[in-house]
């Protein structure tokens, strides 16, 4: 997981626009085929300050054989 985070930071620094938007990382567990915007709405309900002007990266962890209930795992993934 740490190697993936390092790779993401490297890619983000290469493509970051000059206005220096904040890069925010979030992670949730959820069902496959989660509608667009549902993850953002779910995280906002949990009190996360997700602003449209920032670069928000939301990872949705899914299970192969079944749908998972929505669960915020940001604190577990980004310490």
Secondary structure as UniProt FT lines:
FT   HELIX           2..15
FT   TURN            18..19
FT   STRAND          23..29
FT   TURN            32..33
FT   TURN            36..37
FT   HELIX           38..45
FT   TURN            46..47
FT   TURN            52..53
FT   STRAND          55..61
FT   STRAND          71..72
FT   HELIX           74..77
//
